[in-house]
Amino acid sequence: MSPKKKSVKVKDPTTGKEVQLVPEKVWTLAPRGRKGVKIGLFKSPETGKYFRAKVPENYPEG
């Protein structure tokens, strides 16, 4: 059973607005040997373009 995804407040770079979105995919981006950050793939509700943004460390991957 997968954990329930919650929305994250991110800035949409295509419109410049702050929006609450649920990421379509989340993964960790880390340089070799160092602690990384979690990145989420989001789709802009107005333009339909995809963009990436940082999500909180405690957000579930998947």
Legacy VTK file of the C-alpha trace (Angstrom):
# vtk DataFile Version 3.0
C-alpha trace
ASCII
DATASET POLYDATA
POINTS 62 float
0.000 0.000 0.000
1.535 3.296 -1.089
1.472 6.339 1.229
-1.041 9.114 0.521
0.506 11.949 -1.485
-0.048 15.465 -0.201
0.201 18.779 -1.975
3.260 20.999 -1.693
3.414 24.777 -2.039
5.786 25.587 -4.925
6.449 28.518 -7.240
5.372 27.818 -10.820
8.230 29.176 -12.991
6.026 29.333 -16.113
3.526 31.740 -14.529
5.455 33.064 -11.499
2.633 32.195 -9.082
2.721 30.229 -5.809
0.528 27.128 -6.202
-0.383 24.016 -4.173
0.356 20.938 -6.304
0.871 17.207 -5.833
4.109 16.038 -7.523
3.783 13.361 -10.197
7.151 11.845 -9.239
9.626 12.392 -6.370
13.284 11.342 -6.224
16.491 12.146 -4.360
19.151 14.075 -6.229
22.510 13.613 -4.513
26.126 14.094 -5.521
28.334 11.080 -4.805
29.179 10.795 -1.122
27.059 13.738 0.034
23.563 14.316 1.367
21.105 15.179 -1.371
17.805 16.981 -1.768
14.388 15.666 -2.772
13.094 16.882 -6.114
9.527 16.665 -7.379
8.160 16.740 -10.917
5.145 19.032 -11.199
2.798 20.007 -14.040
1.658 23.613 -14.301
-2.161 23.801 -14.113
-2.302 26.878 -16.376
0.277 26.155 -19.089
0.536 22.360 -18.919
4.342 22.503 -18.881
6.370 20.316 -16.526
8.870 21.728 -14.027
10.960 20.471 -11.114
11.061 21.903 -7.609
12.438 20.964 -4.208
10.077 19.113 -1.852
10.438 18.621 1.946
12.889 15.936 3.110
10.127 13.953 4.849
8.035 13.675 1.655
7.642 10.021 0.517
9.434 9.007 -2.688
7.737 7.304 -5.570
LINES 1 63
62 0 1 2 3 4 5 6 7 8 9 10 11 12 13 14 15 16 17 18 19 20 21 22 23 24 25 26 27 28 29 30 31 32 33 34 35 36 37 38 39 40 41 42 43 44 45 46 47 48 49 50 51 52 53 54 55 56 57 58 59 60 61
